[in-house]
Structures are given as C-alpha cells and as structure tokens.
Amino acid sequence: MIASITGTVAAQQDRSVTVDVHGLGLQVYVLPRAREQLAIGASAKLLTHFHVREDAFELYGFLLPAEL
C-alpha cells in the first residue's frame, strides 16, 4: 500500500501531476483544486489511494485527510 508520497512536482497533465520522488516519477491523479496548488518545481506531499483494477493501476493523491 502507498499511504503518501513526498517529492517535487515535475509536470502537470489535465487530470494528474507527475511527482519526482528521488528520481522515480509517479503519475498521481488529483482534483482540479489540488492541481492548481501544485506548481511545477514545488515540493509536494500527497496522501494517496492506490486503486487496482483488472486493466489499470491508478494512484490518486489528496492534499487533506478529509478528501481521502
């Protein structure tokens, strides 16, 4: 289980951000409000939910415990 990640925002996509964690780039799906707060180059800490389906592994990130 991945409970949280801390790293540097390396890129932003429409529905996600890429967080660089010591050279490992993790694509994390975030809410639009969170995406606006996560600037490229800034440090980020996200609480996460790792969702496993038959056809995909998806990592969702949240800024606040209540959102998780």
C-alpha positions, 0 to 999 in steps of 0.5 A: 500500500502507498499511504503518501508520497513526498517529492517535487512536482515535475509536470502537470497533465489535465487530470494528474501531476507527475511527482519526482520522488528521488528520481522515480516519477509517479503519475498521481491523479488529483482534483482540479483544486489540488492541481492548481496548488501544485506548481511545477518545481514545488515540493509536494506531499500527497496522501494517496489511494492506490486503486487496482483494477483488472486493466489499470493501476491508478494512484490518486493523491489528496492534499487533506485527510478529509478528501481521502 
